[in-house]
Amino acid sequence: MRKLYAILLPVLVAFLHTYGPAPAAHAADNGSWSVFPTASALGTRPYFYLSADPGATLTDQVTVTNKTAAPLTFRLYAADAYNTERDGGFAVRTEKEKQRGVGAWARPERDRVTVPAHGSVTVPYTLAVPGSAEPGDHAGALVALDERVAPTRGSVAVGVRQAVGARVYLRVNGPAVPALSVEDVSIRHEQPLVPGTGESSALISYTLHNRGNVTLNPRVALKAEGLFGRDLLARNLEGIPSELLPRQKIRLTERWADAPRLEWGEITLTASARDVRESAGASFFALPWLVVAVLAAGLVAAGVWARVRRGQTRVTEAVRHQGQWAP
C-alpha cells in the first residue's frame, strides 16, 4: 500500500498556545526534542524578538536539544506563521509551501543537523530584511523537522513526521497601523419542533480581520437587543485568540444558550484592541417551528380555498352567460 506522509507542525505540539495570556518563557518542546533561541548575554529568551530597518541583516543562533537516548537528525528551516482559520491558533507553513516573510528572509547556516543523544547543537542563522519589506510585524518560526517517518495505526498506511519550532517575532521599523474589523456576522436559531419540549439556542458566526500591520490581542463583546430595544444579552466572549497576526482572517462561532423562541431583534459584536474598536451586527427573527408549520399550512389552505373560489366563480359566470345568450 502506498504510504502517505503527514507532518505534525508546531501547531500540533507544545510550542503553540492558542488562548490565554502571553506564553510562559520556555522552549518549544514536544518531550523528545526542543528548539529555542540560544542564550545571550542578557539571559534566556522564550522566543526570538527582533527589530530591524528595511534592508538590514540580523544574525542570531538557534539551539536544538535532543532529549532521547539515540541521535536524531533534523531538517532545519524557517517558515512564515499564520492564524488557523478554524480557531485562530498560531501555526507555521510547511517547508514546501511558499514563504513570503520570515520564512523567506531567514536562513540557517545548516539545513540539516544531527543532534547526539541527550545533547544539543547550536546553529547560527541570518535574517536579511528586504529593502521593500512592509513596516510592521512579521511572525514565523525556526523549525526542526524530524527526518524519521513514524508509522501510525489504522487501515490506511500513513507516516507522520513531527516538527517543533521556535517562534520568531520580527518588527520592521516604520509606521505602525493597527486596524481591526468584524465581518460576515450571521445568526442561526436552533429550536425544538414543539415549543416547550427542549432548549432553544442560537449559533452566532463572525469573522475577525486584522487589516493592519501589527499583531493584535483582540477582545470581543456581544450584545443582543429585542423588539423596541429590550436588552436580551450582553457579555464578553471567551475563546478569542491571544494573537491575531497582520492581514489574517479567522472565523469564530459563539453559542447563545436559552435564546428567545419568539423575538425580533439585532445582535451586535464589538471587537477592540490597541487603539481600535469596530462593530458589526445582524438582525434576527426567532419563530418556533410549530408556529412556522401552522402558518405555512394556513397559507397553503388559504391558497387552495382561493383557487376553489375562483373556479366556482368562473363556473357560475359561465352558466349565467349561457343563460343570457340561449335562443
C-alpha positions as CSV (number, residue, x, y, z in Angstrom):
1,M,0.0,0.0,0.0
2,R,1.3,3.4,-0.9
3,K,2.3,5.5,2.1
4,L,1.0,8.9,2.7
5,Y,3.1,11.3,4.8
6,A,1.7,13.9,7.2
7,I,3.8,16.5,9.0
8,L,2.9,17.4,12.6
9,L,3.8,21.0,12.5
10,P,4.3,23.1,15.7
11,V,0.7,23.9,15.8
12,L,0.2,20.3,16.9
13,V,2.9,20.2,19.5
14,A,3.9,22.1,22.6
15,F,5.3,25.3,21.3
16,L,1.9,26.7,20.3
17,H,-0.6,28.3,22.7
18,T,-3.8,29.4,21.2
19,Y,-5.6,31.1,24.0
20,G,-4.9,32.9,27.3
21,P,-2.2,35.3,28.4
22,A,1.2,35.6,26.8
23,P,3.0,32.3,26.8
24,A,5.5,31.5,29.6
25,A,9.2,31.7,29.0
26,H,10.1,28.1,28.0
27,A,11.5,26.3,24.9
28,A,9.3,24.8,22.2
29,D,9.3,21.2,23.3
30,N,7.5,18.0,22.4
31,G,9.1,15.8,25.0
32,S,11.7,14.3,22.6
33,W,13.4,17.5,21.4
34,S,13.2,21.2,21.9
35,V,14.1,24.3,19.8
36,F,14.8,27.7,21.4
37,P,16.9,30.9,21.0
38,T,20.4,30.4,22.1
39,A,21.0,32.2,25.5
40,S,22.6,35.6,25.1
41,A,24.4,37.9,27.5
42,L,21.0,39.2,28.6
43,G,19.9,35.7,29.6
44,T,17.5,33.1,28.2
45,R,14.8,34.1,25.7
46,P,11.5,32.2,25.2
47,Y,11.2,33.4,21.5
48,F,13.2,35.5,19.0
49,Y,12.1,39.1,19.4
50,L,13.8,41.1,16.7
51,S,13.6,44.6,15.3
52,A,15.2,45.9,12.1
53,D,15.0,48.5,9.4
54,P,14.1,47.6,5.9
55,G,17.3,46.4,4.1
56,A,19.0,45.4,7.4
57,T,20.6,41.9,8.1
58,L,20.4,40.3,11.5
59,T,22.4,37.4,12.9
60,D,21.4,35.1,15.8
61,Q,21.6,31.5,16.9
62,V,19.1,28.7,17.5
63,T,19.7,25.6,19.6
64,V,18.2,22.2,19.1
65,T,18.3,19.8,22.1
66,N,17.8,16.0,21.8
67,K,16.2,14.5,24.9
68,T,16.2,10.9,23.7
69,A,18.8,8.1,24.2
70,A,19.6,8.0,20.4
71,P,20.9,10.5,17.9
72,L,18.3,12.4,15.9
73,T,18.6,14.1,12.6
74,F,16.5,17.1,11.7
75,R,15.7,19.3,8.7
76,L,16.2,22.9,9.9
77,Y,14.3,25.7,8.1
78,A,12.5,29.0,8.6
79,A,8.7,29.3,8.0
80,D,6.1,32.0,7.9
81,A,3.4,32.0,10.7
82,Y,-0.4,32.4,10.2
83,N,-3.6,32.0,12.2
84,T,-5.6,28.9,11.6
85,E,-9.0,29.6,10.2
86,R,-10.7,27.1,12.5
87,D,-9.8,28.7,15.9
88,G,-7.1,31.3,15.2
89,G,-4.3,29.2,16.6
90,F,-0.7,30.1,15.8
91,A,0.7,27.8,13.0
92,V,3.5,27.8,10.5
93,R,3.8,26.9,6.9
94,T,5.3,23.6,5.8
95,E,8.8,23.5,4.2
96,K,7.3,23.1,0.7
97,E,4.8,26.0,1.0
98,K,5.5,29.4,-0.4
99,Q,7.2,31.6,2.1
100,R,6.9,35.4,1.9
101,G,8.1,36.9,5.2
102,V,10.3,35.4,7.9
103,G,10.3,32.1,6.1
104,A,11.9,33.7,3.0
105,W,14.2,36.0,4.8
106,A,15.8,33.8,7.5
107,R,18.4,31.2,6.5
108,P,20.1,28.8,9.0
109,E,23.8,28.2,8.4
110,R,23.0,24.5,8.1
111,D,19.7,23.0,6.8
112,R,20.4,19.5,8.2
113,V,21.7,18.8,11.7
114,T,22.3,15.6,13.7
115,V,22.0,16.0,17.5
116,P,23.6,13.4,19.7
117,A,21.7,11.6,22.4
118,H,21.0,13.9,25.3
119,G,23.0,16.6,23.5
120,S,22.5,20.0,21.9
121,V,23.6,21.7,18.7
122,T,23.7,25.4,18.1
123,V,23.2,26.7,14.6
124,P,23.8,30.4,13.5
125,Y,21.3,32.0,11.1
126,T,20.9,35.2,9.3
127,L,17.7,37.2,8.6
128,A,18.0,39.6,5.7
129,V,15.1,42.0,5.6
130,P,14.4,43.2,2.1
131,G,14.5,47.0,1.4
132,S,10.9,46.7,0.2
133,A,9.7,44.9,3.3
134,E,6.4,46.3,4.7
135,P,6.7,48.0,8.0
136,G,5.1,46.3,11.0
137,D,5.0,42.8,12.5
138,H,6.2,39.6,10.7
139,A,5.9,36.3,12.5
140,G,7.4,33.0,11.8
141,A,9.5,30.2,13.3
142,L,12.7,28.3,13.0
143,V,11.6,24.7,12.7
144,A,13.4,21.4,13.4
145,L,11.6,18.6,11.4
146,D,12.4,15.1,12.3
147,E,13.7,13.1,9.3
148,R,12.2,9.9,10.7
149,V,8.7,8.8,9.5
150,A,6.8,7.3,12.3
151,P,4.1,4.7,11.4
152,T,0.5,5.2,12.6
153,R,-2.2,2.7,13.4
154,G,-5.2,2.1,11.2
155,S,-6.2,0.6,8.0
156,V,-4.5,3.3,5.9
157,A,-0.7,3.4,5.8
158,V,0.1,6.9,6.9
159,G,3.5,8.1,8.1
160,V,3.9,11.0,10.4
161,R,6.8,13.4,10.6
162,Q,6.9,15.6,13.7
163,A,8.3,19.1,13.9
164,V,9.0,21.7,16.7
165,G,9.8,25.3,16.1
166,A,10.9,28.4,18.0
167,R,8.8,31.4,17.3
168,V,10.2,34.5,15.6
169,Y,8.6,37.9,16.1
170,L,10.1,40.5,13.8
171,R,9.2,44.2,13.8
172,V,10.2,46.0,10.7
173,N,10.6,49.6,11.7
174,G,8.2,52.1,10.1
175,P,4.6,53.4,10.6
176,A,2.5,51.0,12.8
177,V,-1.1,50.9,11.6
178,P,-3.5,48.9,13.8
179,A,-6.8,48.1,12.1
180,L,-9.4,45.5,13.0
181,S,-12.9,44.7,11.6
182,V,-15.8,42.4,12.3
183,E,-17.2,40.9,9.1
184,D,-19.9,38.5,7.9
185,V,-22.0,38.3,11.1
186,S,-24.7,35.7,10.9
187,I,-27.1,34.0,13.4
188,R,-28.8,30.6,13.1
189,H,-31.5,29.6,15.5
190,E,-31.9,26.0,16.7
191,Q,-35.3,25.4,18.2
192,P,-37.3,22.3,19.1
193,L,-40.2,21.4,16.8
194,V,-42.7,21.7,19.5
195,P,-42.3,24.8,21.8
196,G,-41.5,23.9,25.5
197,T,-40.1,20.4,24.7
198,G,-36.5,21.3,24.5
199,E,-33.9,24.1,24.7
200,S,-33.7,26.9,22.3
201,S,-30.3,28.2,21.2
202,A,-28.6,30.2,18.5
203,L,-25.3,29.9,16.8
204,I,-23.6,33.2,16.1
205,S,-20.8,33.2,13.4
206,Y,-18.4,36.1,12.6
207,T,-15.0,36.8,11.1
208,L,-12.3,38.8,12.8
209,H,-10.0,40.5,10.3
210,N,-6.7,42.1,11.2
211,R,-6.4,44.7,8.4
212,G,-3.4,46.4,9.8
213,N,0.3,45.7,10.0
214,V,0.7,44.9,13.7
215,T,-0.2,41.9,15.8
216,L,-3.3,42.5,17.9
217,N,-4.7,40.9,21.1
218,P,-8.5,41.3,20.3
219,R,-11.4,41.3,22.7
220,V,-15.0,40.8,21.5
221,A,-18.2,41.8,23.2
222,L,-21.6,40.5,22.2
223,K,-24.9,42.4,22.7
224,A,-28.4,41.3,21.7
225,E,-31.5,43.6,21.7
226,G,-35.1,42.6,21.1
227,L,-38.1,44.4,19.9
228,F,-38.2,48.1,21.0
229,G,-34.6,47.9,22.1
230,R,-35.1,45.5,25.0
231,D,-31.8,44.1,26.3
232,L,-31.6,40.3,25.8
233,L,-27.9,39.6,26.2
234,A,-24.6,41.3,27.0
235,R,-21.3,39.5,27.6
236,N,-17.6,39.4,26.7
237,L,-16.8,36.4,24.6
238,E,-14.2,33.8,25.5
239,G,-12.0,31.7,23.3
240,I,-10.7,34.7,21.3
241,P,-7.1,34.1,20.1
242,S,-4.5,35.9,22.1
243,E,-2.6,36.8,18.9
244,L,-4.2,37.9,15.6
245,L,-1.4,38.3,13.1
246,P,-1.4,41.1,10.5
247,R,-3.6,40.5,7.4
248,Q,-5.1,37.4,8.9
249,K,-8.8,36.4,9.0
250,I,-10.4,33.9,11.3
251,R,-13.9,32.6,11.5
252,L,-15.3,32.2,15.0
253,T,-18.6,31.0,16.5
254,E,-20.4,31.7,19.7
255,R,-23.3,29.6,21.2
256,W,-26.2,31.6,22.7
257,A,-27.9,29.3,25.1
258,D,-31.6,29.9,26.0
259,A,-32.0,32.2,23.0
260,P,-35.6,33.7,22.8
261,R,-38.1,31.4,21.0
262,L,-40.2,34.3,19.7
263,E,-38.4,37.6,19.1
264,W,-37.4,40.1,16.5
265,G,-34.2,42.0,17.2
266,E,-30.5,42.5,16.4
267,I,-27.1,41.3,17.6
268,T,-24.0,43.5,17.7
269,L,-20.4,42.3,18.0
270,T,-17.8,44.8,19.1
271,A,-14.1,44.0,18.6
272,S,-11.5,46.1,20.3
273,A,-7.7,46.0,20.6
274,R,-4.9,48.5,20.8
275,D,-6.3,51.9,19.6
276,V,-9.0,50.2,17.5
277,R,-12.7,49.5,18.1
278,E,-15.1,48.3,15.4
279,S,-18.6,46.9,15.5
280,A,-20.9,44.9,13.1
281,G,-24.3,43.2,13.6
282,A,-27.1,41.2,12.1
283,S,-30.9,41.2,12.5
284,F,-32.7,38.1,13.5
285,F,-36.3,36.9,13.7
286,A,-36.9,33.9,16.0
287,L,-40.1,31.9,15.5
288,P,-40.9,28.4,16.8
289,W,-41.0,25.6,14.2
290,L,-44.6,24.7,15.1
291,V,-45.8,28.2,14.6
292,V,-44.0,28.3,11.2
293,A,-45.7,25.0,10.3
294,V,-49.1,26.2,11.3
295,L,-48.6,29.5,9.4
296,A,-47.4,27.6,6.3
297,A,-50.3,25.2,6.5
298,G,-52.7,28.2,6.9
299,L,-51.2,29.9,3.8
300,V,-51.5,26.7,1.8
301,A,-55.1,26.2,2.9
302,A,-55.9,29.9,2.1
303,G,-54.3,29.5,-1.4
304,V,-56.3,26.3,-2.1
305,W,-59.5,28.0,-0.9
306,A,-58.9,31.0,-3.1
307,R,-58.3,28.8,-6.1
308,V,-61.5,26.9,-5.4
309,R,-63.5,30.1,-5.0
310,R,-62.1,31.5,-8.3
311,G,-63.0,28.2,-10.0
312,Q,-66.6,28.3,-8.6
313,T,-66.9,31.9,-9.7
314,R,-65.8,31.2,-13.2
315,V,-68.3,28.3,-13.4
316,T,-71.2,30.4,-12.2
317,E,-70.3,33.2,-14.6
318,A,-70.1,30.7,-17.5
319,V,-73.6,29.3,-16.7
320,R,-75.0,32.8,-16.4
321,H,-73.6,33.8,-19.8
322,Q,-75.0,30.7,-21.4
323,G,-78.5,31.5,-20.0
324,Q,-78.3,35.1,-21.3
325,W,-77.4,34.0,-24.9
326,A,-79.7,31.0,-25.2
327,P,-82.1,31.2,-28.2
